[in-house]
Amino acid sequence: MFKKILTAALVTSMLILPVSSVAPAGSVEAPASAQTQSYLPGDVPAETDVEESMSPALHALVLAMVNHDVKRFDFNDAALTWEGLYNMLSLYGQMDSRSITEQGELFLPEETVMDYAAVLDVDLDELGAPPASIRDRLNYDNVSRSYVVVCGEDNLAQIQVESLTASGDGYVLTGALVYEVENEVLVRFQATLQPQDNMFGFVVSALSEV
């Protein structure tokens, strides 16, 4: 019960705290087989490995699952999908060279947000407008044709990759969301990744808690 409350509190703090600089959390003590990664969206070298390129997306989607209290990410759930997309933009959008910050708000061009949405293999037109539940944090500006994002931070938790196994033409990745302060595993998850010609190099075709 304490772990669930702590995890929810971390998500809440990420959603409401504005930041002037966002970066993936630093390394924590972990088993020798685990890997921790950093990544700059919009500037991915060709040799970037699977774990490094996908950590931001997995971080964002796992946080959305926790916030919605679900065990499996349902890509047909528009509210959940928008929450995951918002988390990605909020945590990592400021590091994208195409972003503009004005008066504490982050402006991301529509095509940039489409690049982020591609990791979910969703079309923004089909997804529809951001739901009312997150419009105080993410909305669309018709004048600039940009999405306006109120940024958050998550300095207390990070994704830790535990294994990566080839499966068909893709991979099965297992990992955990780890509370840095005490190196405590909050959520363990498994993701199925399929190669795709997008900014991340893959799409998340399945994600669930284990």
Stockholm file with secondary structure:
# STOCKHOLM 1.0

chainA/1-210         MFKKILTAALVTSMLILPVSSVAPAGSVEAPASAQTQSYLPGDVPAETDVEESMSPALHALVLAMVNHDVKRFDFNDAALTWEGLYNMLSLYGQMDSRSITEQGELFLPEETVMDYAAVLDVDLDELGAPPASIRDRLNYDNVSRSYVVVCGEDNLAQIQVESLTASGDGYVLTGALVYEVENEVLVRFQATLQPQDNMFGFVVSALSEV
#=GR chainA/1-210 SS CHHHHHHHHHHHHHHHCCCSCCCCCCCCCCCTTCBCCCCCTTCCCTTCCHHHHHHHHHHHHHHHHHHHTCSBCCTTCHHHHHHHHHHHHHHHGGGSTTCEEETTEEEEEHHHHHHHHGGGTCCHHHHCSCCGGGTTTEEEETTTTEEEECCCCCTTEEEEEEEEEEETTEEEEEEEEEETTTTEEEEEEEEEEEECSSSSSEEEEEEEEC
#=GC SS_cons         CHHHHHHHHHHHHHHHCCCSCCCCCCCCCCCTTCBCCCCCTTCCCTTCCHHHHHHHHHHHHHHHHHHHTCSBCCTTCHHHHHHHHHHHHHHHGGGSTTCEEETTEEEEEHHHHHHHHGGGTCCHHHHCSCCGGGTTTEEEETTTTEEEECCCCCTTEEEEEEEEEEETTEEEEEEEEEETTTTEEEEEEEEEEEECSSSSSEEEEEEEEC
//
